[in-house]
């Protein structure tokens, strides 16, 4: 798999399937095509788009999520297959039956990894990163002390300045963060589905209106990679979501990350994480497969 994220960002386009390709048309004239085998996600981020039913069905069969974005580049819906894995039923049964103490221990690993990645991001951006390793060590199963929130309160002002506020409806860097997280969420959704897990049964997140609770749990350690790229774009003079910033953020899914298996693209690290979680639910060890909290390569 190439791991390509395809965004449709121009109003009035039509996307369809032609044999093994996704085609893009305007006024019934084809203007581009992409091999379906190359795709890891399709992001619909424009008005007036139309789709062929055959295309959506083929993407679902291949486990390629179609993300429908609304205002501020936030994902509003993800087209998700009903049956995406040959052992899905058994793995979902393990997932639902997982005891609370196990889920708390697994959540601890995700929070520790996220905080360590935040520290690595700050260091990469030349900001003060001291204390984040100690914060990670403070995390207990289930994070009852909410160390994750404590780290966030320190992290955002250090990364973007004292006046910055993380606001999903805000502009500037918030819009770029929203878009980067939408791409990351799509890649994580695909990995979750590939592992035969159900996205609605999370480890920690519990919003009843969110059908992607587990996806949002698993993407947490990877969010600082998006933050780092937004910081880089901002330092380069980019202040809003543009075709150039979108392309840079979409490339994150193929950025190489250091892992036990060696350098691996982000989408492969996400798949390993999801499969390690499925094994944990099945009682086959509790150690999650997470990238090492060092600087990503390929930028």
C-alpha positions as a Markdown table, in Angstrom:
| # | Residue | x | y | z |
|---|---|---|---|---|
| 1 | Unk | 0.0 | 0.0 | 0.0 |
| 2 | Unk | 1.3 | 3.5 | -0.9 |
| 3 | Unk | -0.7 | 5.2 | 1.9 |
| 4 | Unk | -1.9 | 8.1 | -0.1 |
| 5 | Unk | -4.5 | 10.5 | 1.3 |
| 6 | Unk | -6.7 | 12.0 | -1.5 |
| 7 | Unk | -8.4 | 15.2 | -0.8 |
| 8 | Unk | -11.2 | 16.6 | -2.9 |
| 9 | Unk | -11.2 | 20.3 | -2.1 |
| 10 | Unk | -12.6 | 22.0 | -5.2 |
| 11 | Unk | -16.4 | 22.7 | -5.3 |
| 12 | Unk | -18.6 | 20.9 | -7.9 |
| 13 | Unk | -16.4 | 17.9 | -8.5 |
| 14 | Unk | -17.7 | 14.4 | -9.1 |
| 15 | Unk | -15.8 | 11.2 | -8.0 |
| 16 | Unk | -16.5 | 7.8 | -9.3 |
| 17 | Unk | -14.9 | 4.3 | -9.9 |
| 18 | Unk | -13.6 | 3.2 | -13.2 |
| 19 | Unk | -12.2 | -0.4 | -12.9 |
| 20 | Unk | -9.3 | -0.1 | -10.4 |
| 21 | Unk | -9.2 | 3.7 | -10.3 |
| 22 | Unk | -10.9 | 6.6 | -8.6 |
| 23 | Unk | -11.8 | 9.2 | -11.2 |
| 24 | Unk | -12.4 | 12.9 | -10.6 |
| 25 | Unk | -14.5 | 14.8 | -13.1 |
| 26 | Unk | -15.7 | 18.4 | -13.7 |
| 27 | Unk | -18.7 | 19.1 | -16.0 |
| 28 | Unk | -18.6 | 15.4 | -17.1 |
| 29 | Unk | -15.0 | 15.8 | -18.2 |
| 30 | Unk | -12.4 | 13.6 | -16.4 |
| 31 | Unk | -9.6 | 15.7 | -15.0 |
| 32 | Unk | -7.7 | 13.0 | -13.0 |
| 33 | Unk | -7.6 | 9.5 | -11.7 |
| 34 | Unk | -5.8 | 7.7 | -8.8 |
| 35 | Unk | -5.3 | 3.9 | -8.4 |
| 36 | Unk | -7.6 | 2.6 | -5.7 |
| 37 | Unk | -4.7 | 0.4 | -4.4 |
| 38 | Unk | -2.8 | 3.6 | -3.5 |
| 39 | Unk | -5.4 | 5.0 | -1.2 |
| 40 | Unk | -5.4 | 5.0 | 2.6 |
| 41 | Unk | -8.2 | 7.6 | 2.9 |
| 42 | Unk | -10.4 | 10.0 | 0.9 |
| 43 | Unk | -11.1 | 13.4 | 2.4 |
| 44 | Unk | -14.1 | 15.3 | 1.0 |
| 45 | Unk | -13.5 | 18.9 | 1.9 |
| 46 | Unk | -15.6 | 21.0 | -0.6 |
| 47 | Unk | -19.2 | 22.0 | -1.4 |
| 48 | Unk | -21.3 | 20.5 | -4.1 |
| 49 | Unk | -19.4 | 17.2 | -4.4 |
| 50 | Unk | -21.2 | 14.2 | -5.9 |
| 51 | Unk | -20.2 | 10.6 | -5.6 |
| 52 | Unk | -21.1 | 7.3 | -7.4 |
| 53 | Unk | -22.5 | 4.6 | -5.2 |
| 54 | Unk | -20.1 | 2.1 | -6.8 |
| 55 | Unk | -17.1 | 4.2 | -5.7 |
| 56 | Unk | -18.3 | 4.4 | -2.1 |
| 57 | Unk | -19.0 | 0.7 | -2.0 |
| 58 | Unk | -15.6 | -0.2 | -3.4 |
| 59 | Unk | -13.8 | 2.1 | -1.0 |
| 60 | Unk | -15.7 | 0.5 | 1.9 |
| 61 | Unk | -14.8 | -3.0 | 0.7 |
| 62 | Unk | -11.2 | -2.0 | 0.6 |
| 63 | Unk | -11.3 | -0.5 | 4.1 |
| 64 | Unk | -10.6 | 3.0 | 2.8 |
| 65 | Unk | -12.5 | 5.5 | 4.9 |
| 66 | Unk | -14.3 | 8.4 | 3.1 |
| 67 | Unk | -14.2 | 11.4 | 5.5 |
| 68 | Unk | -16.8 | 14.1 | 5.0 |
| 69 | Unk | -15.6 | 17.5 | 6.4 |
| 70 | Unk | -17.7 | 20.4 | 7.5 |
| 71 | Unk | -16.8 | 24.0 | 8.6 |
| 72 | Unk | -13.3 | 24.6 | 10.0 |
| 73 | Unk | -12.1 | 21.4 | 8.2 |
| 74 | Unk | -13.5 | 19.2 | 11.0 |
| 75 | Unk | -14.7 | 15.7 | 10.1 |
| 76 | Unk | -18.5 | 15.4 | 10.3 |
| 77 | Unk | -18.9 | 11.8 | 9.2 |
| 78 | Unk | -16.9 | 8.8 | 8.0 |
| 79 | Unk | -18.2 | 6.2 | 5.6 |
| 80 | Unk | -17.6 | 2.9 | 7.4 |
| 81 | Unk | -18.1 | -0.7 | 6.2 |
| 82 | Unk | -20.6 | -2.9 | 8.0 |
| 83 | Unk | -18.3 | -5.9 | 7.9 |
| 84 | Unk | -14.7 | -5.0 | 7.5 |
| 85 | Unk | -12.7 | -8.0 | 8.8 |
| 86 | Unk | -13.0 | -11.8 | 8.6 |
| 87 | Unk | -12.6 | -12.2 | 12.3 |
| 88 | Unk | -14.4 | -9.0 | 13.2 |
| 89 | Unk | -17.1 | -10.7 | 15.3 |
| 90 | Unk | -14.7 | -12.5 | 17.6 |
| 91 | Unk | -12.5 | -9.5 | 18.1 |
| 92 | Unk | -15.4 | -7.2 | 18.8 |
| 93 | Unk | -16.6 | -9.7 | 21.4 |
| 94 | Unk | -13.2 | -9.6 | 23.0 |
| 95 | Unk | -13.3 | -5.8 | 22.9 |
| 96 | Unk | -16.7 | -5.6 | 24.5 |
| 97 | Unk | -15.8 | -8.1 | 27.2 |
| 98 | Unk | -12.4 | -6.5 | 28.1 |
| 99 | Unk | -12.4 | -5.8 | 31.9 |
| 100 | Unk | -12.1 | -2.2 | 33.1 |
| 101 | Unk | -8.7 | -2.7 | 34.8 |
| 102 | Unk | -7.2 | -3.9 | 31.5 |
| 103 | Unk | -8.6 | -0.9 | 29.6 |
| 104 | Unk | -7.2 | 1.4 | 32.3 |
| 105 | Unk | -3.7 | -0.1 | 31.9 |
| 106 | Unk | -3.9 | 0.2 | 28.1 |
| 107 | Unk | -5.0 | 3.8 | 28.4 |
| 108 | Unk | -2.1 | 4.5 | 30.6 |
| 109 | Unk | 0.3 | 3.5 | 27.8 |
| 110 | Unk | -1.4 | 5.8 | 25.3 |
| 111 | Unk | -1.3 | 8.8 | 27.6 |
| 112 | Unk | 2.4 | 8.1 | 28.5 |
| 113 | Unk | 3.2 | 7.9 | 24.8 |
| 114 | Unk | 1.3 | 11.1 | 24.0 |
| 115 | Unk | 3.1 | 13.1 | 26.8 |
| 116 | Unk | 6.5 | 11.8 | 25.7 |
| 117 | Unk | 5.7 | 12.8 | 22.1 |
| 118 | Unk | 4.6 | 16.2 | 23.2 |
| 119 | Unk | 8.0 | 16.7 | 24.9 |
| 120 | Unk | 9.8 | 15.5 | 21.8 |
| 121 | Unk | 7.7 | 17.9 | 19.7 |
| 122 | Unk | 8.6 | 20.8 | 21.9 |
| 123 | Unk | 12.3 | 19.9 | 21.8 |
| 124 | Unk | 12.2 | 19.7 | 18.0 |
| 125 | Unk | 10.6 | 23.1 | 17.8 |
| 126 | Unk | 13.2 | 24.7 | 20.1 |
| 127 | Unk | 10.8 | 25.2 | 23.0 |
| 128 | Unk | 11.3 | 24.3 | 26.7 |
| 129 | Unk | 10.6 | 20.6 | 27.0 |
| 130 | Unk | 11.7 | 19.9 | 30.5 |
| 131 | Unk | 9.3 | 18.1 | 32.8 |
| 132 | Unk | 7.4 | 16.1 | 30.2 |
| 133 | Unk | 9.2 | 12.9 | 30.9 |
| 134 | Unk | 8.5 | 13.3 | 34.6 |
| 135 | Unk | 4.9 | 14.0 | 33.8 |
| 136 | Unk | 4.7 | 10.7 | 31.8 |
| 137 | Unk | 6.0 | 8.8 | 34.7 |
| 138 | Unk | 3.2 | 10.2 | 36.9 |
| 139 | Unk | 0.4 | 8.6 | 34.8 |
| 140 | Unk | -1.4 | 5.8 | 36.6 |
| 141 | Unk | -3.8 | 3.3 | 35.1 |
| 142 | Unk | -6.8 | 5.1 | 33.8 |
| 143 | Unk | -5.1 | 8.5 | 34.5 |
| 144 | Unk | -7.3 | 9.3 | 37.5 |
| 145 | Unk | -5.1 | 12.4 | 38.2 |
| 146 | Unk | -5.7 | 13.7 | 34.7 |
| 147 | Unk | -2.0 | 14.1 | 34.0 |
| 148 | Unk | -2.9 | 14.3 | 30.3 |
| 149 | Unk | -4.8 | 17.6 | 30.9 |
| 150 | Unk | -1.9 | 18.9 | 33.1 |
| 151 | Unk | 0.5 | 18.2 | 30.2 |
| 152 | Unk | -1.8 | 20.0 | 27.7 |
| 153 | Unk | -2.0 | 23.1 | 29.9 |
| 154 | Unk | 1.8 | 23.3 | 29.7 |
| 155 | Unk | 2.2 | 22.2 | 26.2 |
| 156 | Unk | 0.1 | 24.6 | 24.1 |
| 157 | Unk | 1.6 | 27.9 | 25.4 |
| 158 | Unk | 5.1 | 26.5 | 25.0 |
| 159 | Unk | 4.4 | 25.4 | 21.4 |
| 160 | Unk | 2.4 | 28.3 | 20.1 |
| 161 | Unk | 2.8 | 31.1 | 22.6 |
| 162 | Unk | 0.9 | 32.3 | 25.7 |
| 163 | Unk | -2.0 | 33.8 | 23.8 |
| 164 | Unk | -2.8 | 30.6 | 21.9 |
| 165 | Unk | -6.0 | 28.8 | 22.8 |
| 166 | Unk | -6.9 | 25.4 | 21.3 |
| 167 | Unk | -10.3 | 26.1 | 19.7 |
| 168 | Unk | -11.8 | 23.6 | 17.2 |
| 169 | Unk | -13.9 | 26.5 | 15.8 |
| 170 | Unk | -11.0 | 28.9 | 15.7 |
| 171 | Unk | -8.9 | 30.1 | 12.7 |
| 172 | Unk | -5.2 | 30.3 | 12.1 |
| 173 | Unk | -3.3 | 27.4 | 13.4 |
| 174 | Unk | -6.5 | 25.9 | 14.8 |
| 175 | Unk | -7.8 | 25.4 | 11.3 |
| 176 | Unk | -4.5 | 23.7 | 10.3 |
| 177 | Unk | -4.6 | 21.5 | 13.4 |
| 178 | Unk | -8.2 | 20.5 | 12.6 |
| 179 | Unk | -7.3 | 19.5 | 9.1 |
| 180 | Unk | -4.2 | 17.5 | 10.3 |
| 181 | Unk | -6.3 | 15.8 | 12.9 |
| 182 | Unk | -8.9 | 14.9 | 10.3 |
| 183 | Unk | -6.3 | 13.2 | 8.1 |
| 184 | Unk | -4.9 | 11.4 | 11.2 |
| 185 | Unk | -8.3 | 10.3 | 12.3 |
| 186 | Unk | -9.1 | 8.9 | 8.9 |
| 187 | Unk | -5.8 | 6.9 | 8.9 |
| 188 | Unk | -6.5 | 5.7 | 12.5 |
| 189 | Unk | -10.1 | 4.7 | 11.5 |
| 190 | Unk | -8.7 | 2.5 | 8.7 |
| 191 | Unk | -6.2 | 0.9 | 11.0 |
| 192 | Unk | -8.9 | 0.2 | 13.6 |
| 193 | Unk | -11.1 | -1.4 | 11.0 |
| 194 | Unk | -8.2 | -3.5 | 9.6 |
| 195 | Unk | -7.7 | -4.9 | 13.1 |
| 196 | Unk | -11.4 | -6.0 | 13.3 |
| 197 | Unk | -12.2 | -3.6 | 16.2 |
| 198 | Unk | -15.3 | -1.5 | 16.6 |
| 199 | Unk | -14.7 | 2.2 | 16.6 |
| 200 | Unk | -17.5 | 3.0 | 19.1 |
| 201 | Unk | -16.1 | 1.1 | 22.1 |
| 202 | Unk | -13.3 | 3.2 | 23.5 |
| 203 | Unk | -10.8 | 2.9 | 26.3 |
| 204 | Unk | -11.3 | 6.3 | 27.8 |
| 205 | Unk | -13.3 | 8.7 | 25.6 |
| 206 | Unk | -17.0 | 8.4 | 26.5 |
| 207 | Unk | -19.0 | 11.0 | 24.5 |
| 208 | Unk | -22.3 | 9.3 | 23.6 |
| 209 | Unk | -22.5 | 11.5 | 20.5 |
| 210 | Unk | -19.1 | 10.3 | 19.2 |
| 211 | Unk | -19.2 | 7.1 | 17.1 |
| 212 | Unk | -15.3 | 7.0 | 16.8 |
| 213 | Unk | -14.4 | 6.7 | 20.5 |
| 214 | Unk | -11.7 | 4.1 | 20.0 |
| 215 | Unk | -10.3 | 5.9 | 17.0 |
| 216 | Unk | -9.9 | 9.1 | 19.0 |
| 217 | Unk | -8.2 | 7.0 | 21.8 |
| 218 | Unk | -5.7 | 5.4 | 19.5 |
| 219 | Unk | -4.7 | 8.6 | 17.6 |
| 220 | Unk | -3.7 | 10.5 | 20.8 |
| 221 | Unk | 0.0 | 9.5 | 20.8 |
| 222 | Unk | 0.2 | 10.7 | 17.1 |
| 223 | Unk | -1.4 | 14.1 | 17.6 |
| 224 | Unk | 1.9 | 15.8 | 18.5 |
| 225 | Unk | 3.3 | 14.9 | 15.1 |
| 226 | Unk | 0.5 | 17.0 | 13.6 |
| 227 | Unk | 1.2 | 19.8 | 16.1 |
| 228 | Unk | 4.9 | 19.8 | 15.1 |
| 229 | Unk | 4.1 | 20.1 | 11.4 |
| 230 | Unk | 1.7 | 23.0 | 12.1 |
| 231 | Unk | 4.4 | 24.7 | 14.1 |
| 232 | Unk | 6.8 | 24.3 | 11.1 |
| 233 | Unk | 4.2 | 25.7 | 8.7 |
| 234 | Unk | 3.5 | 28.6 | 11.0 |
| 235 | Unk | 7.3 | 29.4 | 11.3 |
| 236 | Unk | 7.4 | 29.3 | 7.5 |
| 237 | Unk | 4.8 | 32.1 | 7.3 |
| 238 | Unk | 1.7 | 30.0 | 6.8 |
| 239 | Unk | -1.3 | 31.1 | 8.8 |
| 240 | Unk | -4.3 | 29.5 | 7.3 |
| 241 | Unk | -5.4 | 26.3 | 5.6 |
| 242 | Unk | -4.3 | 26.4 | 2.0 |
| 243 | Unk | -3.7 | 23.8 | -0.7 |
| 244 | Unk | 0.0 | 23.9 | 0.3 |
| 245 | Unk | -0.6 | 23.4 | 4.0 |
| 246 | Unk | -3.1 | 20.6 | 3.3 |
| 247 | Unk | -0.6 | 18.8 | 1.2 |
| 248 | Unk | 2.1 | 19.0 | 3.9 |
| 249 | Unk | -0.3 | 17.7 | 6.5 |
| 250 | Unk | -1.6 | 14.9 | 4.3 |
| 251 | Unk | 2.0 | 13.7 | 3.9 |
| 252 | Unk | 2.2 | 12.9 | 7.6 |
| 253 | Unk | 0.6 | 9.5 | 7.0 |
| 254 | Unk | 3.7 | 8.4 | 5.1 |
| 255 | Unk | 6.3 | 10.1 | 7.3 |
| 256 | Unk | 8.8 | 7.6 | 8.7 |
| 257 | Unk | 8.7 | 7.1 | 12.5 |
| 258 | Unk | 11.2 | 5.1 | 14.6 |
| 259 | Unk | 9.7 | 1.9 | 16.0 |
| 260 | Unk | 11.0 | -1.4 | 17.3 |
| 261 | Unk | 10.7 | -2.8 | 13.8 |
| 262 | Unk | 12.8 | 0.0 | 12.4 |
| 263 | Unk | 11.6 | 3.1 | 10.5 |
| 264 | Unk | 8.0 | 2.7 | 9.4 |
| 265 | Unk | 5.4 | 5.1 | 7.9 |
| 266 | Unk | 2.8 | 6.4 | 10.2 |
| 267 | Unk | -0.1 | 4.5 | 8.7 |
| 268 | Unk | 1.8 | 1.2 | 9.3 |
| 269 | Unk | 2.6 | 2.3 | 12.9 |
| 270 | Unk | -1.2 | 2.9 | 13.4 |
| 271 | Unk | -2.0 | -0.6 | 12.1 |
| 272 | Unk | 0.5 | -2.2 | 14.4 |
| 273 | Unk | -1.0 | -0.3 | 17.3 |
| 274 | Unk | -4.5 | -1.4 | 16.5 |
| 275 | Unk | -3.5 | -5.0 | 16.0 |
| 276 | Unk | -1.6 | -5.0 | 19.3 |
| 277 | Unk | -4.7 | -3.7 | 21.0 |
| 278 | Unk | -6.8 | -6.5 | 19.5 |
| 279 | Unk | -4.2 | -9.0 | 20.9 |
| 280 | Unk | -4.4 | -7.4 | 24.3 |
| 281 | Unk | -8.2 | -7.7 | 24.3 |
| 282 | Unk | -7.8 | -11.4 | 23.4 |
| 283 | Unk | -5.5 | -12.0 | 26.4 |
| 284 | Unk | -2.3 | -12.2 | 24.4 |
| 285 | Unk | -0.1 | -9.7 | 26.3 |
| 286 | Unk | -0.8 | -6.1 | 27.2 |
| 287 | Unk | 2.1 | -4.2 | 25.6 |
| 288 | Unk | 0.9 | -1.8 | 22.9 |
| 289 | Unk | 3.0 | -1.3 | 19.8 |
| 290 | Unk | 3.8 | 2.4 | 19.8 |
| 291 | Unk | 6.5 | 4.5 | 18.0 |
| 292 | Unk | 9.4 | 5.7 | 20.0 |
| 293 | Unk | 9.1 | 9.3 | 21.1 |
| 294 | Unk | 11.9 | 10.7 | 19.0 |
| 295 | Unk | 11.8 | 13.1 | 16.0 |
| 296 | Unk | 10.0 | 11.9 | 12.9 |
| 297 | Unk | 12.0 | 11.7 | 9.7 |
| 298 | Unk | 11.0 | 12.6 | 6.2 |
| 299 | Unk | 10.3 | 16.3 | 6.5 |
